[in-house]
């Protein structure tokens, strides 16, 4: 087909066929990614039994707010990277802020405590499983954010895949905090962050393989 | 062409093409046709100065990029410079050609100059090697019939629905997904 004919073909009927909005898969992806992770958490891990009393303290809400803030920034990144030529703007900085805040709180907590208590504050009782369980809860959102990106038009495939990984890791951490009994900031600042970052290299690896268009 | 002349030309191309695209997205097929026509000249010039290889490589890239731009036209954000959007897609298609396919060749000039994508036009079209018609013929019926009837024969969606017994929304979806399937074949096929 000559290029002129292709152009004519693409323009013909363009007013009524295929008026699909940008990011129309997003609502389904968000609902499925979060919903299935909550289901996984309730079925396999269980909601922490003391949720009611824990929710009375500010620490619990900070522990949830940090991954939620990261989710918002990472989702913004996914959508920006899904648009050719769009700038990331302040979003990488916004994604780093909740983590920096968490590290600040962890430092205050560590330096306010006896060095003898540091291992307990850092390791808690569940450090060995925490990042892996967060990654486990990230799986549904990982799949659904790649599914969303495949409908968008990313041109920086590695970066877009990494952003999708970060978004899913933050989702996993937010949901995991409803199960996890650990409350020390040094613990959260270490193992939650590690868990949230685990899907990032996988996303960067899979991006160029799954997001070509 | 000196710098300021080039800048002026780029500014006027940006404004005119953007107007045509916005009208096209709002349903003006004539404007959309003009947008794609002008764009094909710009893309051809952009690729020809940057891709070393057979002349048909250039035309293949032009066709592939036009199809990609059409399929993803809703990823253009009205608040964004059109040039940045077009350049990002054109550059992506060059990078994709050399990174993911066993294509022997080289980029012969910088592909990072955003304004360059609208700086020149070239109407000297070679024959493309990719065969859109041939690929179209091998699409499954629920993609092929809507494309043939609506986009090649110019029937309305309703007429195409009546002729095929498909629902109107199935015709629309068929056109959209069928063109995406074609684009994916072109991207993976080389």
Interface residues (C-beta under 8 A of the other chain):
Chain A: X1 X2 X3 X4 X6 X7 X8 X9 X10 X11 X12 X13 X14 X15 X16 X17 X18 X19 X20 X21 X22 X82 X83 X84 X85 X86 X152 X153 X155 X208 X212 X213
Chain B: X24 X27 X28 X29 X32 X33 X36 X37 X40 X44 X59 X62 X63 X66 X67 X68 X70 X71 X72 X74 X75 X76 X77 X80 X81 X84 X85 X86 X87 X88 X89 X91 X92 X96 X99 X100 X125 X127 X128 X131 X132 X133 X146 X147 X150 X151 X152 X154 X155 X156 X157 X171 X172 X175 X176 X179 X183 X184 X187 X188
